[in-house]
Amino acid sequence: MATELEELLGFLSSPLPQVKKAAVDIVRDLTGSQDGVQRIIQYSNIGVPALARLLGENKEVSVPAAEALVNLSENPKISAKMVEIGMVNIVMDMLYKKDCVTKRLLVMILVNVTQLDAGITSLLQTGEEKVEGLYVMKLVRSFCTSSDETDDSFEHVGSILVNISKMEAGRKILMNPKRGLLKQIIRQFDSPSLLRKKGVSGTIKNCCFEAEGQLQDLILMSEFLWPALLLPVAGKKVYSKEDTSKMPLELSSALSIEREQIDDPEIRVQALESIYLISLQEAGRRSLWSVNGPRILEVGYEYEEDPKVMRAYEQIGSLLVEGNEIEESSAPNTGAAT
């Protein structure tokens, strides 16, 4: 005999619009509490597919269905079930349909399911040779072209990019120079949206774990990369002409005027960790010196008050000192013999 909850979930597939609408509203409200989510877990085989089917319905039904799926996808067990039934494909298909009214909610479902390795693999389309990376390319394009919209439905894509870049396969897709995705992503750091900035800084940091093998690709993006990494940690000071004369235009123009410091210490830490990973390589240190990066770090450190951020500055400082000593000691002696 079916339980009340089973009957309720069954009504999600009712042919009667008013019954379906009432059922989806109740389920949405139920998923708003941990207790409700726990009750649905044992019936996720019924509830999740039924809610997924409603994503293609009219706004009155699709919006509460999407809201319920966002809430449910925060639970790892249900999120795994979603990946299993192909939720990533369903969401990506719905996301790019004309007149989709649930874009922001659909993106948030992807944020949650890509907390799981299986969800990342599904979004990357790993193993599907002809289309591998296609979903990622679509999301990056939307992320980079929607920032000027009043309703920024794709700002949470930044969190998806952070998630997928935790996996080596994801970093390879983002850093593939032929696709040029990371360069597009980096340019979004100029956005006034803190959520976008955090997504970009987190993605850059994860990609910098590939610095040893793909340093040249990172350096080729230095026109965009160094401003994104150095400006957040440059402090508020107006730099002297002597300092800015040794910087590229992108940095010198920004540091020649007063500006607001990024308040979020997490972004500053991520920027410094990225600089550290790049600076582990000799060519990375040379690139940093070429834009007068050490001077920027020196000034930024003077104005920093957060202990965690200060430790990140100090880690780079130690590396730069040590790196210079190694390079000087290994340089050939060109002095005259005595």
Secondary structure as GFF3:
##gff-version 3
##sequence-region A 1 338
A	DSSP	alpha_helix	4	10	.	.	.	ID=ss1
A	DSSP	three_ten_helix	11	13	.	.	.	ID=ss2
A	DSSP	alpha_helix	17	30	.	.	.	ID=ss3
A	DSSP	alpha_helix	34	41	.	.	.	ID=ss4
A	DSSP	alpha_helix	44	53	.	.	.	ID=ss5
A	DSSP	three_ten_helix	54	56	.	.	.	ID=ss6
A	DSSP	alpha_helix	59	73	.	.	.	ID=ss7
A	DSSP	alpha_helix	76	84	.	.	.	ID=ss8
A	DSSP	alpha_helix	87	95	.	.	.	ID=ss9
A	DSSP	alpha_helix	103	113	.	.	.	ID=ss10
A	DSSP	alpha_helix	117	124	.	.	.	ID=ss11
A	DSSP	alpha_helix	134	145	.	.	.	ID=ss12
A	DSSP	alpha_helix	157	164	.	.	.	ID=ss13
A	DSSP	alpha_helix	168	175	.	.	.	ID=ss14
A	DSSP	alpha_helix	181	186	.	.	.	ID=ss15
A	DSSP	three_ten_helix	187	190	.	.	.	ID=ss16
A	DSSP	alpha_helix	194	207	.	.	.	ID=ss17
A	DSSP	three_ten_helix	208	210	.	.	.	ID=ss18
A	DSSP	alpha_helix	211	220	.	.	.	ID=ss19
A	DSSP	alpha_helix	222	230	.	.	.	ID=ss20
A	DSSP	three_ten_helix	231	233	.	.	.	ID=ss21
A	DSSP	alpha_helix	241	244	.	.	.	ID=ss22
A	DSSP	alpha_helix	249	255	.	.	.	ID=ss23
A	DSSP	alpha_helix	265	279	.	.	.	ID=ss24
A	DSSP	alpha_helix	282	290	.	.	.	ID=ss25
A	DSSP	alpha_helix	293	303	.	.	.	ID=ss26
A	DSSP	alpha_helix	307	330	.	.	.	ID=ss27
###
